[in-house]
Amino acid sequence: MQQNQNKINPDMICQQAIQAKLNVYQAKETFETVLKVYNDQVDNLCNVIGLMKARILELEGAAKEKA
C-alpha cells in the first residue's frame, strides 16, 4: 500500500504545470494593466503641472504689465 502513495501521476504534473503557466499569464496581464493605469496617471499629472506652470507665468506676466 505504501507504493501506491508514492506513484507519480504525469497527467497531474502536466495539469499543475499548465495551471501554473496560466497563473503567470494572468498575473502578467494584471501587472501590465496596473502599470498602464499608473503611467497614464503620471502623464496626466505632468500635463496638469505643465498647465499650472503656464497659467502662473501668464498671470505673472499680466501682473508685471499692470505694474
Number of C-alpha atoms within 10 A of each C-alpha: 5 6 6 7 7 8 8 9 8 9 9 10 11 11 11 12 12 12 12 12 12 12 12 12 12 12 12 12 12 12 12 12 12 12 12 12 12 12 12 12 12 12 12 12 12 12 12 12 12 12 12 12 12 12 12 12 12 12 12 11 11 11 10 9 8 6 5
